[in-house]
């Protein structure tokens, strides 16, 4: 039989667990919303023509190369609009990544991961390294993103081995 103090502690622990679950559900719902609306502005009249012209060209380029950067420079008007409308881009904030929320960072990470898969020589870990310099990321943020990429890669390989899509 549990003591009175154990019963009180267990009740407090159960309450804490439920509160954490509530907050995690809030995060999950927000992430699902972000996923549904991700990059919708690329389909707008302000961005669609430029992205139509450049997306296939960028696909064959190495991320961060001079050729890649030249295309970004040529896309400036559409990209400025895109960054203004999409807070998962560091360019959305005057202080870059430091202005972001954890939700923004998760969407940014997923965007970078998916974008790395669009390039024939894409590699999320190399992209993170290039973005560390591009966005003045701290070592800590860089390592968290790399750890997450490695976890995603491991989970992806396991799913493929199990025959899941």
C-alpha positions in Angstrom: 0.0 0.0 0.0 1.2 3.5 -0.9 1.8 6.1 1.7 0.0 9.4 1.7 3.1 11.2 0.4 3.5 8.6 -2.4 -0.1 9.1 -3.4 0.4 12.9 -3.5 3.6 12.6 -5.4 2.1 10.2 -7.9 -0.9 12.5 -8.4 1.5 15.5 -9.0 3.5 13.3 -11.5 0.4 12.3 -13.4 -0.6 16.0 -13.6 2.8 16.9 -14.9 2.7 14.1 -17.5 -0.7 15.3 -18.7 0.6 18.9 -18.9 3.6 17.9 -21.0 1.3 15.8 -23.3 -0.9 18.9 -23.7 2.0 21.1 -24.8 3.4 18.4 -27.1 -0.1 18.1 -28.7 0.0 21.9 -29.2 3.3 21.6 -30.9 2.1 18.7 -33.1 -1.0 20.6 -34.2 1.1 23.7 -35.1 3.6 21.6 -37.0 0.7 19.9 -38.9 -0.7 23.4 -39.8 2.7 24.5 -40.9 3.1 21.4 -43.1 -0.3 22.1 -44.8 0.6 25.7 -45.6 4.3 25.2 -46.3 5.5 27.5 -49.1 2.0 28.2 -50.4 3.2 31.6 -51.5 5.3 29.9 -54.3 1.9 29.3 -56.0 1.0 33.0 -55.9 1.3 35.3 -58.9 4.1 37.1 -57.1 6.3 34.0 -57.0 5.1 31.3 -59.3 6.6 32.7 -62.6 10.0 33.0 -61.1 10.0 29.6 -59.3 8.7 28.0 -62.6 11.7 29.4 -64.4 14.4 28.6 -61.8 13.4 25.4 -59.9 14.5 23.0 -62.6 17.7 24.9 -63.1 18.5 25.0 -59.4 17.9 21.2 -59.2 21.1 20.4 -61.2 23.3 22.8 -59.3 25.4 22.3 -56.2 23.8 24.1 -53.2 25.8 27.2 -52.3 27.9 27.2 -55.5 28.6 30.4 -57.4 26.2 29.3 -60.1 23.5 28.6 -57.5 24.1 32.0 -55.8 23.8 33.7 -59.2 20.3 32.2 -59.7 19.3 33.4 -56.2 20.4 36.9 -57.1 18.4 36.8 -60.3 15.4 35.6 -58.2 15.7 38.4 -55.7 12.3 40.0 -56.1 10.4 36.7 -55.8 12.6 35.5 -53.0 12.2 38.7 -51.0 8.4 38.2 -51.3 8.8 34.6 -50.4 10.9 35.3 -47.3 8.5 38.0 -46.2 5.6 35.5 -46.3 7.3 32.5 -44.8 8.7 32.7 -41.3 10.6 29.4 -41.6 13.3 31.2 -43.5 16.0 33.0 -41.5 15.7 35.9 -44.0 12.2 36.6 -42.7 13.7 38.1 -39.5 16.0 41.1 -39.2 18.2 39.0 -36.8 17.9 35.8 -38.8 17.7 32.5 -36.9 17.9 34.3 -33.6 14.4 35.7 -34.3 12.8 32.3 -34.9 10.8 30.1 -32.7 11.3 26.4 -32.2 8.4 25.7 -34.5 10.1 27.9 -37.2 13.3 25.9 -36.7 11.6 22.6 -37.1 9.9 23.7 -40.3 13.2 25.2 -41.5 15.0 22.0 -40.8 12.4 19.9 -42.7 12.6 22.4 -45.6 16.4 22.1 -45.8 16.2 18.3 -45.6 13.6 18.1 -48.4 15.5 20.7 -50.5 18.7 18.7 -50.2 16.9 15.7 -51.7 15.9 17.8 -54.8 19.6 18.3 -55.8 21.4 15.5 -57.6 24.4 16.0 -55.3 22.3 17.1 -52.2 23.5 16.3 -48.7 21.7 17.6 -45.7 24.9 17.6 -43.5 26.8 19.6 -46.1 23.8 22.0 -46.4 23.8 22.5 -42.7 27.6 23.3 -42.8 27.1 25.8 -45.6 24.1 27.4 -43.8 26.1 27.7 -40.6 28.2 30.2 -42.4 25.4 31.7 -44.5 23.2 32.4 -41.5 25.8 32.8 -38.7 24.5 29.8 -36.8 26.0 29.0 -33.5 28.0 25.7 -33.0 25.2 24.5 -30.7 22.4 25.1 -33.3 24.5 23.5 -36.0 25.1 20.4 -33.9 21.4 20.1 -33.0 20.5 20.3 -36.7 23.1 17.7 -37.6 22.1 15.4 -34.8 18.5 15.6 -36.0 19.6 15.0 -39.6 21.4 11.8 -38.6 18.3 10.7 -36.6 16.1 11.3 -39.6 18.5 9.5 -41.9 18.6 6.5 -39.6 14.8 6.4 -39.2 14.5 6.7 -43.0 16.9 3.7 -43.6 15.0 1.6 -41.0 11.7 2.4 -42.7 13.1 1.4 -46.1 14.4 -1.9 -44.6 11.0 -2.6 -43.1 9.4 -1.9 -46.5 7.5 1.2 -45.2 7.1 4.2 -47.4 
